Amino acid sequence: MKFPKRYLIVLLTFVSTCVCYIERVGFSIAYTVAADAAGINQSSKGTILSTFYYGYACSQVPGGWAAQKIGGRQVLLLSFVLWSSTCFLVPLDPNRVTILVVARLLVGVAQGFIFPSIHTVLAQWVPPHERSRSVSLTTSGMYLGAAMGMLVLPSLVKFRGPQSVFIAEAALGVIWSFFWFKYATDPPRSEHQKATATGFGESLLPTKASQKIKVENG
């Protein structure tokens, strides 16, 4: 049997949410260990750990706008490349508070674009009668990622040090980006009657040709 392309897209979005939550859990674990070793006070810890969510909250609406205008597939890839590069390039030094604040803010902004992009991609690829299951599967990756991070990453910190968590997270992001770049495409127009009736398979981006057809058809 031929594996439907939309199932591959859903699987990749599931892995993307899993990797993102591994990153969130991993930073909290690695930074806490490094900060305790450096004698950082609780106030500075709270500042660093909360900065991510400021960037994450502020980029939700712009993320939806960008996904609609540019395309969810491209925005999702760009956000993964951005936060993976930040994890790889920024050293985990608890004494350099300003650099860590900027880095976590940037990671938060980048990851804030992920879920609006995923919803745009799923709306393009998945027919309406399968969307609830697809979204449920995709969002379940969050909890699997958090559980995997809490289970595996403390051992990685113990044997390889806190900085190794950043390298591992960046590697996961790069690997996922490679598979997304290679296999994710814009959806073709579906021949399925139920999907075609609701516009499944059509690009969500407005084009002059589609606008002209709509005008001619009244």
Buried (B, 14 or more C-beta within 10 A) or exposed (E): EEEEBBBBBBBBBBBBBBBBBBBBBBBBBBBBBBBEEEEBEEEBBEBBBEBBBBBBEBBEEEBBEBBBEBBBBBBBBBBBBBBBBBBBEBEBEBEEBEEBBBBBBBBBBBBBBBBBBBBBBBBBBBBEEBBEEBBEBBBEBBEBBBBBBBEBBBEBBEEEBBBBBBBBBBEBBBEBBEBBEEEBEBBEEBEEEEBBEEBBBBEBBEEEEEEEEEEEEE
